[in-house]
Structures are given as C-alpha cells and as structure tokens.
Amino acid sequence: MKRKITMAALILLFLILQSTLCEKISVASIKPNLLIILIVSFGLMRGRRSGMLIGFFCGLFSDIFFESIIGFNAIIYMWVGYLSGYFYRIFYDDDIKTPLFLISISDLAYGVIHYCFRFLLRGRIQFFTYLGRVILPEVFYTLILTIVCYRILYLINRWLSLSDNRGVDGFV
C-alpha cells in the first residue's frame, strides 16, 4: 500500500513539475520531459509491468489535464514504460549510462511519434527542422535533468524496496 501511495504521489508531483517548473525553466520554448524520466526510471528499476502502469497513468493524467486528445500520450507512455522494462535484467545500481541511454532513446522516439501524429498527418513535412529545433534540444535538456532526477528516483525505489521486505520484484 505504501508503494502505491508513493507512486501516485510521484506521478502527481512530476505532472505538477512538468506543468509549472518546466515552463519556467524552458529555453526557447523547449522544456524537458520529466514524465519520460519517471517512466523509464521505474520501468528500468521495477520491470515491464511497473513501467507500463506508471507510463499509462502518467500519460492518462497528462492527457486529461493538458491535451485535447485523451489517450494519445497514455498509449505512447505506456509503450515507453513497457519497452524500458525489458532492460530490467541488465540494470546495475551504480551505472547511470543505461538510464541515460534509455531516456534519450525514449524521448527521441516520443518526439518522432508526436511529430508523425500531430504534424506529418496534417501536411507539415519539415521533419528535419522539427528534429533540429524541437526534438534534439528536448532530448538534451531531458538528459541534463536525468542526472539529478534519476538518483533521487533510485533512492526512493530503494527505500520502498527495503521497507516492503519483498525485494525488488513486488510493485503492484
């Protein structure tokens, strides 16, 4: 029960930070994607099921509060969490290279999918302009915040695992 309450609080906190703090620290209308950091981190630390559930709820709440199409981000984030959960078996505590790599690939994929369904289908075909001015700067900005956020999320996950007395395999 403590794990579910903590995860709900983390999702709510990251949604609030995404909509407030990230708006204030945006550079040239580019803001980091904190939800990708949360989803990939817990998918990597807890496995496919946890990554998928956290991704779904992050995306659903993001769609409800900030988007006009409900379900779009929920599906994308759910797949990001599920696919990052595949790397659960090669996860090492002290290595930050794997999370950085997964978060950058996930944010890049999110940006490309977002471009395809939001712009390409409406006839806007300037992909390389969008890639250079929006997607890659967002990936870089997200990676900078990953260095800080990942350690905090790792410590929260470790604290929850130790307090559960169930090890790392019990999330939901």
C-alpha positions in Angstrom: 0.0 0.0 0.0 2.9 2.4 0.8 4.3 1.7 -2.7 1.1 2.6 -4.4 0.6 5.8 -2.5 4.2 6.8 -3.1 3.9 6.1 -6.8 0.7 8.1 -7.1 2.4 11.0 -5.2 5.4 10.8 -7.6 3.2 10.8 -10.6 1.3 13.8 -9.3 4.5 15.6 -8.3 6.1 15.0 -11.7 2.9 16.2 -13.5 2.9 19.4 -11.4 6.6 20.0 -12.0 6.1 19.3 -15.7 3.4 21.9 -16.0 4.9 24.6 -13.7 8.7 24.4 -13.1 9.5 23.1 -16.6 7.5 26.1 -18.1 9.6 28.5 -16.0 13.0 26.9 -17.0 12.2 26.4 -20.7 14.8 27.7 -23.1 13.4 28.9 -26.5 10.1 27.1 -25.8 12.0 23.8 -25.2 11.3 22.1 -21.9 12.5 18.8 -20.5 10.2 15.8 -20.4 10.1 14.8 -16.7 7.5 12.2 -17.3 9.8 10.2 -19.6 12.4 10.3 -16.8 9.9 8.9 -14.3 8.5 6.3 -16.6 11.8 5.0 -17.9 13.5 5.0 -14.5 10.8 2.9 -12.8 10.4 0.7 -15.9 14.2 0.0 -15.7 14.2 -0.5 -11.9 10.9 -2.4 -11.5 10.3 -4.2 -14.8 7.8 -4.2 -17.6 4.6 -4.3 -15.6 5.5 -1.4 -13.4 6.8 0.7 -16.3 3.7 0.0 -18.3 1.4 1.0 -15.4 3.3 4.1 -14.5 3.5 5.1 -18.2 -0.2 4.6 -18.7 -1.2 6.7 -15.6 1.3 9.4 -16.4 0.1 9.6 -20.0 -3.6 9.5 -19.0 -3.3 12.3 -16.4 -1.2 14.3 -18.8 -3.9 13.9 -21.5 -6.7 14.7 -19.1 -5.1 17.9 -17.8 -3.1 19.3 -20.7 -4.1 17.8 -24.0 -7.1 17.8 -26.2 -6.9 14.2 -27.3 -7.4 11.8 -24.4 -5.3 8.6 -24.7 -2.6 9.7 -27.1 0.1 10.2 -24.5 -1.2 7.3 -22.4 -0.5 4.9 -25.2 2.9 6.3 -26.0 4.0 6.5 -22.4 2.6 3.0 -21.7 4.7 1.6 -24.5 7.8 3.5 -23.4 7.4 2.1 -19.9 6.8 -1.4 -21.2 9.8 -1.4 -23.5 12.1 0.1 -20.9 11.1 -2.7 -18.6 12.8 -5.1 -20.9 16.1 -3.7 -19.7 15.3 -4.6 -16.1 17.5 -7.7 -16.2 20.6 -5.7 -17.2 20.0 -2.9 -14.6 23.0 -2.1 -12.4 22.7 0.2 -9.4 25.7 2.4 -9.8 25.7 2.7 -13.6 23.9 5.8 -15.0 24.8 5.1 -18.6 21.9 2.7 -19.2 19.3 5.1 -17.8 20.7 8.0 -19.8 20.7 5.9 -23.0 17.2 4.6 -22.5 15.8 8.0 -21.6 17.4 9.6 -24.6 16.1 6.9 -27.0 12.6 7.1 -25.4 12.5 10.9 -25.6 13.6 10.8 -29.2 11.0 8.2 -30.0 8.3 10.2 -28.2 9.3 13.3 -30.2 9.2 11.4 -33.5 5.9 9.8 -32.8 4.5 13.1 -31.6 5.7 14.7 -34.8 4.2 12.0 -37.0 0.7 12.1 -35.5 0.5 15.8 -34.7 2.2 17.4 -37.7 3.0 15.0 -40.5 -0.6 13.8 -40.9 -1.6 17.5 -41.3 0.7 18.0 -44.2 3.6 19.7 -42.3 6.6 17.8 -43.6 9.5 19.8 -42.3 10.8 16.8 -40.2 14.5 17.8 -40.1 13.6 21.3 -39.0 11.4 19.9 -36.2 14.1 17.4 -35.3 16.8 20.0 -35.0 14.8 22.7 -33.3 12.5 20.8 -31.0 13.2 17.1 -30.6 17.0 17.0 -30.1 17.1 20.1 -27.8 14.4 18.5 -25.7 16.3 15.2 -25.6 19.5 17.1 -24.5 17.6 19.1 -21.9 15.9 16.0 -20.5 19.3 14.2 -20.2 20.7 17.1 -18.1 17.8 16.8 -15.7 18.1 13.0 -15.7 21.4 13.2 -14.0 19.7 14.8 -11.0 16.3 13.2 -11.0 17.5 9.6 -11.6 19.5 9.4 -8.4 16.5 10.7 -6.4 14.2 8.2 -8.0 16.7 5.4 -7.4 16.9 6.2 -3.7 13.1 6.3 -3.4 12.8 2.9 -5.1 15.5 1.5 -2.9 13.8 2.9 0.2 10.4 1.4 -0.9 12.1 -2.0 -1.7 13.7 -2.1 1.8 10.6 -1.1 3.6 8.4 -3.6 1.8 10.7 -6.5 2.8 9.8 -8.1 -0.6 12.9 -7.2 -2.5 12.8 -5.5 -5.9 10.2 -7.7 -7.6 7.0 -6.5 -5.9 5.4 -3.4 -7.2 1.7 -3.9 -7.8 
